[in-house]
């Protein structure tokens, strides 16, 4: 019996140790991987109402509104290397773009975060919807893992398959009082609502693709792009059915040259110049279409 007890304690000790570290929120050193991993990260309560950010710029509600989303934040640093963190780099880019748009005038601007705060992923697109945004831009920086020499920006839009799935889920969960692209869904049959949401998502995807095309065109001689810059993926932050949205991977934090460029004053200003021009051209085209 004593022998069995000793064997049991031998296996139980690591579990008890991890439990104590979890309770204390301690970091466990992992020498093989060369970094420390934090066991516990506190997340906001999902039941808490979304705290909408301030809308800056013209007071005229008819002016177009762009919501700028700096990825990650707070306890979520994103991609890191020895000297740079994604959350800090993208916040700098977002602020530079905001300042540029406000200085040029004519466009309203809101940011999902303007400090080192954490926002739940799904809430980022919901902020844009709640504010009635005309365009949503999420800014990130990539990781190449162990691959060396990978650099440049990429532009993501929602894939066709993910777009259809998102439209179906949205039609299922929204109540009868919801409005999509100015169309009141209240009182409609479920089948009709599903069709209307699908059509809205399709139009939104087309507008997102147009904005992505403008970013690539306007940045051709000013930004460093990945050899395959245009991509589509099932990204949660792009799934709003009535807000054109693009996720811009500004470069690779794991590439020191990319990271230094994006963190520099010159790099931020170059990004802001290109993106502001693409945004203004996009809204100019929308005004002629509408």
Secondary structure, 3 states (H helix, E strand, C coil): CHHHHHHHHHHHHHHHHHHHHHHHCCEEEECCCCEEEECCCCCCCCCCCCCCCCCECCCCCCCCEEEEEECCECCECCCECCCCEHHHHHHHHHHHHHHHHHHHCCCEEEECCCCCCCCCHHHHHHHHHHHCCCEEEEEEEECCCCCCCCCCEEEEEECHHHHHHHHHHHHHHCCCCCEECCEECCCCCHHHHHHHHHHHHHHHHHHHHHHHHHHHHHCCCCCCEEEEEEEEECCHHHCCCCCCEEEEEEEECCCHHHHHHHHCHHHHHHHHHHHHHHHHHHHHHHHHHC
